[in-house]
Amino acid sequence: MKQLANKPLFLTAILAIPLWAVFGNFLVGVMVALFAAFFIAMCRSLYVLKQSQNSRQSKEDNTKP
């Protein structure tokens, strides 16, 4: 999932087919897939950013006397 979260257009292509069947309309399926894929990518990026900030702060706390 980490690999797919970094590539939202690839995730869109994968999600478009099942969503096409669910909604019965290809364009609606692609639009929802695009929205979902970019939302997942955004959440993943925010998670990675928060993890890097936490690790940087813990390193700074360890270096202070």
Residue pairs with C-beta under 8 A, 6 or more apart in sequence:
2 44
4 10
4 11
4 14
4 40
5 11
5 40
5 41
5 43
5 44
6 41
6 44
7 41
8 34
8 37
8 38
8 40
8 41
9 37
11 33
11 36
11 37
11 40
11 41
12 30
12 33
12 34
12 36
12 37
13 33
15 29
15 32
15 33
15 36
15 37
16 26
16 29
16 30
16 33
17 29
18 29
19 28
19 29
19 30
19 32
19 33
20 26
20 29
20 30
21 29
22 29
23 29
23 32
